C-alpha cells in the first residue's frame, strides 16, 4: 500500500504543495486512495515528468524512512492523460472526487479528508496551492459550494467511467478534433497545456529588480549577514523568487549569489518562506517584485 497512515497522507500532501511551488504546476484536484493517487494538474513549463519524478522520489524516501522499508514504492511510471481543457476539466475533477465512493465505499464524500472535494464543497479550507476555479466552472458558470456538491454527487458521467474503466488507458481525452490535433502534433503549446508560457527573466535581472525594490545597492545582495533568514533580506528574497517562480536550480542560484553551497540556499529560502507567512508587509513587497518580473 502507498498510504498506510494519515501521517503518510499528510506528508504526501505537504510534498505535493512543495512540488507545485517549485515546479510551478497547478493542482486543480487530487484524491489519495490506499494504493494510488490521482491528480488533475496543468504544467505551464512542460515539466510533468520532472515534477512527478520529484514527488514520487521524495515521498518514497519519507515513506521508507518512517516504515523502515527499502526499495521502490511506485513500481510503474505514472500514467498521464492529456485532456481537452475547454470541455473536460470540471468533469475530470468530478470523476476524481467520486473515487472514494467507488473504491473505499465512502458515502460522505464531503468529509473524506484526503481529497480536494471538501475544499471545493466549502467544507474545509483549501490549501494555498489548490486551484479550484476551473473545477468549479461548469458550463461557463461558477458553481456555489452547494451547486458543486449536487454536480458531483447527483450526476453521473458514463463517458468518463467508461474511459477510465478500460484496461488500457488512452493518452488523450477530448473531442474528436482535439484528439486528432493531439495525435498529429498540431496543438499549440498554450492550448496543449491550457496556459501561456513566459520565459523567466535572467538571474541578474531578478537580482537587480529585488535590489531596486528594497532600495539597496546591487552589490549588497552578495553580502552574507548573520541573523534570522541570513540577515540579508533582499539577498534571501532574491533566492526565493529565483527558485519560485523563476524555476532556477539551487546550484544556479548559489553560483549567481556567490553562496558557498546549495544547502545554504535551501536553508535560507525555507527560513524566508516562514518569514513571508508571518509578515504581510514582506509578502506585499515580494508580490510587487514578482508582478514586475513575471508579467502575463
N, C-alpha and C positions, 0 to 999 in steps of 0.2 A: 504493500500500500504506500502511496505517495504522502498521504496525510493521515497520521495516526492520532494526533492530539491537537487540541485547539491552539496550543503554544506553537506548533509547527505551522498551522494555518496563519497565525498572526505573523510569524516570521516571513512566510511567503508573501503576504500582502505588503509587509514593510519593504521587502526587496523589490516587489513589483512597483511600488511607488518610487524607489530609488532609481530603478532602471528606466522608468518612464521619464524621469527628470534628466538623467544622464544622457540617454539616447534620444530624447525629445520625441517619444512616441506618445500617442494619445490613447488612453484606455477609455473605451466607451461602455463596456460591460464586461463583467467577469463572473465566474462561478467556480468554486472549488468543490470537487467531489472527493470520494475516498481515494481513488486511484488515478485521478487525472484532473486537469483544469482546462477551462475554456475561456478564451479572451476574444473580445471584439475590439480591434485596435486599428489605428491609422499610423502610417510611418512616413512622415514628411521627408525624411532623409534616406529613404530606401534602405534601411538598415535592420530589416526584420530578422534576418539570420543572426546578425551580430548581437542584437538586443536579447533575443530568445536564448541564445547560447550563454550569454552572461547570466540571465535569470536562472536558467536550469543549473548552471555550474555553481553559482553562489548558493542556491537552495540546497543542492546536493551536498556541498561542503558543510552547511549548517546542520542538515539532517544527519549526515554521517557522524558529525561530532556529538550531537545530542543522543543519537541512538547507538553510538559505538558500532557503527556499521562501516563497511568498506565497499568500494566499487561504485559502479554506475547505478543511479536511481531511475533515470529515464532511459529505457532500452532503445527506443526508436527516436528518430528525428521528429520534431513537431510536425503536425500536419497543418498546412495553411490553405485557405480558400480565398481567392480574390473575389470580392463581392461588388456588385453594382451599387455605388453609394447613393444613387438617386432613388432607388426603389427598395433596397433591402436592409438598410442599417437598422431601422426600428424593428423589422420582422426578425432579423437575426438576434437582435438584443432580446426580444421576447422569447425566442427559442432557447437562448442561454439561460434566461431567468426561470424558465419552466423545467430545466433539467433536474433539480432536486425532487420534483414531483414524480417524475418517471423513474428515476434511478434510486432515490432514497425513500420513496413513498412519503415525502413530506407534504402534508396538507396545508399547513400555514406558511406559505412561501414568504410572506412579508416578515416573518420572524426568523427566516433562515439566515444566520449571521454571515455565512461565507459566500455571499452573492451580492452583486450591486443592486439587486432588486429592492431591498428595504430602503436604500437611499433614493432610488428612483420613485418609490411609492410614498416617499415622505415620512417613513417610519424611523429612520436613523439619519444622522448627519453624514453627508457624503465626504469621503476623503478628498483632500485638496487636488489630487491628481486625477480624479474621476471626471470625465466629460459626459454629462448627461443630456445635453441639449439635443443632439442628433437622435438619440434613442427615444426621447420624449416627443419628438416631432413626427406625427403620424398624419399622412395625407395633407401635408403642408399646414398642419395645425399643432400648436404646442398644447399637449395634454396636461391637465391638472393631475395631481397625485391620484385622486380618486378615479379619474378617467383612465389613467395609465393602468391602474390595478384592474379595471374592467377589460381593457385591451389585452392584458396579459392572461388573466385567469378565466375570462369568459369567452374568449375567441380561440379557435384552433387554426392551425396553418398546415394543411395536409401536404402542401408542396414542399415545405421545409422539412417536415417529418420524413417524407419520402427521400428527399435529397440527402439528409444526414443519416438516414437509416440504411443506406446502401453499404455493402461490404467494402466496395472500392469507392472512396470519396473523390468526386470530381474536383478539379482545381479552380474552377470558375463558377460563380453563381450570379446569374443576371438574365437580362432579356436576351433574345436570340442575337440581336445586333451587337450587344455588349460582349457576348461570348465569342462571336465571330471576330470582332475587333481585337479582343484579348489574345485569341489564338493566332491571329495574323500579325500581332505586334503593332497594331495601329492605334492603341490607346496612348494618348499623350500623357506625360508624367503627371500633370495636375489632375487629370481625370482618373488615371490609374490609381493614384494614391489618395485622391479626394482632397488634396490641398495643393497650394502653390509652394514652390521651393525657392528659397532665397539663399544665396551664398553667404556664409558667415564672414564678418569683417576680419581683417588680419589681427593677430595678437597685438601688434604695435598700435593699431587703431583703437582696439579695446582699451589698452592701457592709457593712451592719450586722452580718450574721452573720459575715462574714470578720473584721471588726474585733474582735468579741467573742471569736471562737475564738483569735485571735492575742494577745488581751489588750491591745489598744491602743485609744486613743480614736478615735471615728469620723472626726474631723477629720484624723487622721493620713493617711488614705487620699488626701487631696488634696495632700499634701506631696511634692514632687519631690526625690528624693535621688540623688546620684551613686553609682556603683558598679555591680557586676555585677547584671544584670537590673533596672537602675534604682535599686538600693539599697534601695528600699522594698518589701520582700517582701509585706506584706499588700495593698498597692496593686496590685502586678502579679498576685498570686494572684486578686484580685477581677476583674481584667481577663480572666484565663484562664477563670475559672468563668462570668463573664458571657457570654463568647464561646461556650464549650462546657462544659457542656450548656445554658447559658442561651439560646443562639441569638440574642443581640443583635448588631447590626451594629457595626462598628468605629466608625462615626460616633456612634452612640448611647452607646457606652462612653466615647469621648473627651469627649463633652459632659457625661456624668454625673460623670466624674472630673476635669473641667476640664483636660484634656490639650490641648496645642496643636493637634495634627493626628492623623489616623488612622494615619499611618506610625509615629508614636511608640508607639501602642497595639500595632500589628502587631509591631514590633521587640521590645517589652517582653514580649509573650506568647510569642514564639518563644524568647527567652532563658530565660524562666521554665520553659517546657516542657523545655528542656535541663537545667535545674537539677532538675526533677522526675525526669528519667531517672536522675540521679546520686544523689539524696538520698531514701532510703527514709523518713526522718523527715518530710520535706516532703510526700511522696506520701501518707503516713498522715494528715497534717493536712488536706490537700486532700480526701481521700476522706471524712473525717469531716464536713467542711463540705458536700460535695455530698450526702451521705446525709441531712443535716438539711434542706437546701434543696429537694431533689428526691425527696421521699418517694413511694414507689409503693405 
